[in-house]
Amino acid sequence: MIAQKTEPKMKAVVIHEYGDPSVLKLEQARIPDIGPKDILVRVHATSVNPMDWKVRAGYAKDWIKLEMPAILGIDVAGTVEQVGGKVRRFKVGDLIYGKASYSKGGSYAEYVAVNEESAALAPQTIPLDRAAGVPLTATTAYQALFDGAKLKPGETVIITGAAGGVGTFAVQFAKIIGARVIAVTSGANAEMVRSLGADQVIDYTREDVAKKTKNADVAFDTVGRESANKAIHALKKGGRLVAIAGEPDKELAGSHEINVISVNASGGRIKLEEIANLIDTGKLRVIVDRELPLSEMKAAHELSQSGKARGKIIIKVEPD
């Protein structure tokens, strides 16, 4: 009898259908193949982003096509196990962080394939699991403020959802370039966002941003349509609004002569290298709400979906 070749397997959190967090199943899955410009990463940690649960729930199925069963997860930090034939930037054994792709298979797994242009050497001054909380949220904040809103030193920026994954990075990036930061968050998170450099904190549970400030240059909304619309009233005529969690009322924005700007979180290797340098020089901190094992992905999604996470939710895949 000829022995059948056993396909290598890995642990992964898999979905077989769209739905609530109960569709997340810890199973055995096939280790992904890599292309000539990919690296195979043994995942030390990943993180949960709002995009993950929106995809899981089916909210993005018109523009993100999943082939079921599917593995979610974008952020990854881990060790290079294998390199494609055309990879020149990494070697086996490198510690990297970066962004996976739903089309190649996500990072809620022991192994993931990552294009070399979507990864960089991991920051050296923080644990690898903490680095997993950086890629998507930090590049999103960077692109929103600088590529999208063109924030300049001396300008005033309103950041709503300032205690969240994207918001905590946005506050710090704005301060690094010398902007004045007005952070909108709950009172419970006020001291934390002040520690990141916020000049003024508005408690949205008690105060109206439009009544507390006027004539801001830029607003960056990470919460949703309602808060984006409120921010419009706090901007000066000709101000810029970037909203990543819900499209604002364009008629309202037009009536106030506000420029609504769209961004696509596509920042790759170069931005990841810049961000790693900011971390390693002590200019950028990673705020972590909690760390959970891969087996508790359902609880991690529930927390993210609640909107109450403070900073990032880290998922440990490989035990220390």
C-alpha positions as CSV (number, residue, x, y, z in Angstrom):
1,M,0.0,0.0,0.0
2,I,1.3,3.5,-0.9
3,A,1.2,5.8,2.1
4,Q,-0.8,9.0,1.5
5,K,1.0,12.2,2.0
6,T,-0.2,14.1,5.1
7,E,-1.0,17.7,4.5
8,P,0.7,20.0,7.1
9,K,-1.9,21.5,9.5
10,M,-2.0,24.4,11.9
11,K,-4.4,25.8,14.5
12,A,-6.6,28.6,13.3
13,V,-9.8,30.4,14.1
14,V,-12.0,29.8,11.1
15,I,-15.5,31.0,10.0
16,H,-17.7,28.8,7.7
17,E,-20.4,31.5,7.4
18,Y,-21.1,35.1,8.2
19,G,-22.7,35.8,11.6
20,D,-22.2,36.8,15.2
21,P,-19.1,35.9,17.2
22,S,-20.3,32.3,17.7
23,V,-19.3,31.5,14.1
24,L,-15.6,31.8,15.1
25,K,-14.3,28.2,15.5
26,L,-10.9,27.0,16.6
27,E,-10.0,24.3,14.2
28,Q,-7.2,22.6,12.2
29,A,-6.5,24.3,8.9
30,R,-4.0,23.9,6.1
31,I,-0.7,25.8,6.4
32,P,-0.9,28.4,3.6
33,D,1.3,28.3,0.5
34,I,3.5,31.3,-0.3
35,G,4.1,33.1,-3.6
36,P,7.5,34.2,-4.9
37,K,7.2,37.6,-3.1
38,D,5.7,36.3,0.1
39,I,7.1,35.3,3.5
40,L,5.6,32.5,5.6
41,V,5.4,33.8,9.2
42,R,5.0,31.7,12.3
43,V,2.6,33.9,14.2
44,H,3.5,34.9,17.7
45,A,0.5,37.3,18.1
46,T,-2.2,39.0,16.2
47,S,-4.8,41.6,17.2
48,V,-8.5,42.2,16.7
49,N,-9.6,45.3,14.7
50,P,-13.1,46.5,14.0
51,M,-12.6,45.5,10.4
52,D,-12.4,41.9,11.5
53,W,-15.8,41.7,13.1
54,K,-17.4,43.8,10.4
55,V,-16.1,41.3,7.8
56,R,-17.2,38.4,10.1
57,A,-20.7,39.8,10.4
58,G,-21.0,40.2,6.6
59,Y,-21.1,44.0,6.6
60,A,-18.2,44.1,4.0
61,K,-19.1,41.2,1.8
62,D,-20.0,43.3,-1.2
63,W,-16.4,44.5,-1.4
64,I,-14.3,41.9,0.5
65,K,-15.0,38.5,-1.0
66,L,-14.2,35.6,1.3
67,E,-13.9,32.0,0.2
68,M,-15.4,29.9,3.0
69,P,-14.1,28.5,5.2
70,A,-12.1,31.7,5.9
71,I,-9.5,32.8,8.4
72,L,-9.8,36.4,9.5
73,G,-7.1,38.7,11.0
74,I,-4.9,41.4,9.5
75,D,-2.2,42.3,12.1
76,V,0.7,39.9,12.6
77,A,3.9,39.8,14.5
78,G,6.1,36.7,14.4
79,T,9.1,34.9,12.9
80,V,9.9,34.3,9.3
81,E,9.8,30.6,8.6
82,Q,10.1,30.5,4.8
83,V,10.8,33.1,2.1
84,G,9.6,33.1,-1.5
85,G,12.1,32.9,-4.4
86,K,11.9,36.7,-5.1
87,V,12.0,37.9,-1.5
88,R,15.0,40.1,-0.9
89,R,14.2,42.0,2.3
90,F,13.8,39.2,4.8
91,K,15.5,35.9,5.8
92,V,14.4,33.0,7.8
93,G,14.5,33.8,11.5
94,D,13.7,37.5,11.2
95,L,11.2,39.0,13.6
96,I,8.7,40.9,11.6
97,Y,5.4,42.7,12.0
98,G,3.0,43.6,9.3
99,K,-0.4,43.1,7.6
100,A,-1.9,39.9,6.3
101,S,-4.5,39.7,3.5
102,Y,-7.9,38.1,3.6
103,S,-7.3,36.9,0.1
104,K,-4.2,34.9,1.2
105,G,-5.7,33.9,4.6
106,G,-5.7,35.9,7.7
107,S,-3.5,36.0,10.9
108,Y,-5.9,34.2,13.3
109,A,-3.6,31.2,12.9
110,E,-0.3,29.6,13.7
111,Y,1.1,30.5,10.2
112,V,0.2,33.2,7.7
113,A,1.5,34.2,4.3
114,V,2.5,37.9,4.0
115,N,3.7,39.9,1.0
116,E,7.1,41.3,1.8
117,E,6.0,44.8,1.0
118,S,3.3,44.6,3.7
119,A,5.9,43.8,6.5
120,A,8.9,45.3,8.2
121,L,11.3,44.3,10.9
122,A,9.5,44.4,14.2
123,P,10.3,47.2,16.7
124,Q,13.1,46.1,19.0
125,T,12.2,47.9,22.2
126,I,8.7,46.3,22.8
127,P,7.6,42.7,23.1
128,L,6.7,41.0,19.9
129,D,3.1,40.5,21.1
130,R,2.7,44.2,21.6
131,A,4.0,44.9,18.1
132,A,1.0,42.9,16.8
133,G,-1.2,45.8,18.0
134,V,0.4,48.3,15.7
135,P,0.2,47.6,11.9
136,L,-3.4,48.4,10.8
137,T,-4.3,50.9,13.4
138,A,-1.1,52.9,13.3
139,T,-0.9,53.0,9.5
140,T,-4.6,54.0,9.4
141,A,-4.0,56.9,11.8
142,Y,-0.9,58.0,9.9
143,Q,-2.6,58.0,6.5
144,A,-5.7,59.7,7.8
145,L,-3.9,62.6,9.4
146,F,-1.0,63.1,7.0
147,D,-1.9,61.7,3.6
148,G,-5.6,62.5,3.9
149,A,-6.1,65.6,6.1
150,K,-2.6,67.0,5.5
151,L,-2.3,68.0,9.1
152,K,0.3,70.7,9.7
153,P,2.3,71.8,12.8
154,G,0.3,74.4,14.8
155,E,-3.1,73.3,13.5
156,T,-5.9,72.1,15.8
157,V,-7.2,68.6,15.3
158,I,-10.2,66.9,16.9
159,I,-9.9,63.1,17.4
160,T,-13.0,61.3,18.3
161,G,-12.7,57.8,19.7
162,A,-9.3,58.9,21.0
163,A,-8.9,56.0,23.4
164,G,-9.4,53.3,20.8
165,G,-6.8,51.5,18.7
166,V,-6.6,54.0,15.9
167,G,-7.3,57.0,18.2
168,T,-4.4,56.4,20.6
169,F,-2.0,56.4,17.7
170,A,-3.6,59.4,16.1
171,V,-3.2,61.5,19.3
172,Q,0.5,60.7,19.4
173,F,1.1,61.3,15.7
174,A,-0.6,64.7,15.9
175,K,1.5,65.7,18.9
176,I,4.8,64.4,17.2
177,I,4.4,67.0,14.4
178,G,3.3,69.8,16.8
179,A,-0.5,70.0,16.3
180,R,-2.9,70.9,19.1
181,V,-5.0,67.9,19.9
182,I,-8.6,67.9,21.2
183,A,-9.4,64.3,22.2
184,V,-13.0,63.1,22.4
185,T,-13.5,60.1,24.7
186,S,-15.3,59.0,27.8
187,G,-14.3,60.5,31.2
188,A,-12.9,57.2,32.3
189,N,-10.2,57.4,29.6
190,A,-9.4,61.1,30.0
191,E,-6.1,60.7,31.9
192,M,-4.9,58.0,29.6
193,V,-5.3,60.2,26.5
194,R,-3.8,63.2,28.3
195,S,-0.8,61.0,29.0
196,L,-0.5,60.5,25.2
197,G,-0.3,64.3,24.7
198,A,-3.9,65.5,24.3
199,D,-4.1,69.2,25.0
200,Q,-7.9,69.1,25.7
201,V,-10.2,66.2,26.5
202,I,-13.9,66.3,25.9
203,D,-16.1,63.7,27.7
204,Y,-18.7,62.8,25.0
205,T,-20.9,61.3,27.7
206,R,-21.4,64.7,29.3
207,E,-20.3,67.3,26.8
208,D,-21.0,68.3,23.2
209,V,-17.9,68.7,21.1
210,A,-19.5,71.5,19.0
211,K,-20.2,73.5,22.2
212,K,-16.8,72.9,23.7
213,T,-14.7,73.9,20.7
214,K,-15.0,75.9,17.5
215,N,-12.8,76.6,14.5
216,A,-10.7,73.5,14.5
217,D,-8.7,72.9,11.4
218,V,-9.1,69.1,11.2
219,A,-11.4,66.4,12.6
220,F,-10.6,62.7,12.5
221,D,-13.6,60.6,13.4
222,T,-13.1,56.9,14.3
223,V,-16.5,56.2,15.8
224,G,-19.3,56.6,13.3
225,R,-21.7,58.8,11.3
226,E,-23.3,60.5,14.2
227,S,-20.0,61.6,15.8
228,A,-18.6,62.6,12.4
229,N,-21.7,64.9,11.9
230,K,-21.1,66.5,15.3
231,A,-17.5,67.2,14.5
232,I,-18.6,69.2,11.4
233,H,-20.0,71.9,13.7
234,A,-16.7,72.2,15.5
235,L,-14.7,72.8,12.4
236,K,-13.9,76.2,10.8
237,K,-15.1,77.0,7.3
238,G,-12.9,75.2,4.9
239,G,-11.9,72.6,7.6
240,R,-11.1,69.0,6.8
241,L,-12.9,65.9,8.0
242,V,-11.7,62.4,7.8
243,A,-14.1,59.7,8.9
244,I,-13.2,56.0,8.8
245,A,-16.2,54.4,10.6
246,G,-19.2,55.9,8.9
247,E,-19.8,58.4,6.1
248,P,-20.8,61.8,7.3
249,D,-23.8,63.8,6.0
250,K,-22.3,65.3,2.9
251,E,-25.1,67.9,2.6
252,L,-24.4,69.0,6.1
253,A,-20.7,69.2,5.4
254,G,-21.3,71.1,2.2
255,S,-23.5,73.7,4.0
256,H,-20.6,74.3,6.5
257,E,-18.0,74.3,3.7
258,I,-16.2,71.3,5.2
259,N,-14.0,69.2,3.0
260,V,-14.8,65.5,3.6
261,I,-11.7,63.3,2.8
262,S,-11.6,59.6,2.3
263,V,-8.6,57.4,3.0
264,N,-7.7,53.8,2.3
265,A,-5.5,52.1,5.0
266,S,-3.0,50.7,2.5
267,G,0.2,51.8,4.2
268,G,2.9,49.1,3.7
269,R,6.5,48.5,4.4
270,I,7.8,52.1,4.3
271,K,5.3,53.4,6.8
272,L,5.8,50.3,9.0
273,E,9.5,51.0,9.1
274,E,8.9,54.7,10.0
275,I,6.5,53.6,12.8
276,A,8.9,51.1,14.2
277,N,11.5,53.8,14.4
278,L,9.2,56.1,16.3
279,I,8.5,53.2,18.7
280,D,12.2,52.4,19.1
281,T,13.1,56.1,19.7
282,G,10.5,56.4,22.5
283,K,8.2,58.7,20.6
284,L,5.3,56.3,20.2
285,R,3.5,54.0,22.7
286,V,1.3,51.0,22.1
287,I,-1.7,51.0,24.4
288,V,-3.1,47.5,25.1
289,D,-6.4,46.8,26.6
290,R,-5.7,43.1,27.3
291,E,-4.1,40.0,25.9
292,L,-6.2,36.8,25.2
293,P,-5.3,33.4,23.8
294,L,-6.4,32.3,20.4
295,S,-9.0,30.1,22.0
296,E,-10.8,33.2,23.3
297,M,-11.4,34.9,20.0
298,K,-15.1,35.0,20.5
299,A,-14.7,37.1,23.7
300,A,-12.2,39.3,21.9
301,H,-14.6,40.1,19.1
302,E,-17.4,40.8,21.6
303,L,-15.2,43.3,23.3
304,S,-14.1,45.0,20.1
305,Q,-17.7,45.1,18.9
306,S,-18.8,46.8,22.2
307,G,-16.7,49.8,21.3
308,K,-15.3,49.9,24.9
309,A,-11.8,48.6,24.3
310,R,-9.1,50.9,25.5
311,G,-6.3,50.6,22.9
312,K,-5.6,47.3,21.3
313,I,-6.9,43.7,22.0
314,I,-3.9,41.4,21.5
315,I,-4.3,37.7,20.7
316,K,-1.4,35.4,21.7
317,V,-1.0,32.6,19.2
318,E,2.4,31.2,20.2
319,P,3.0,30.8,24.0
320,D,6.0,32.6,25.4
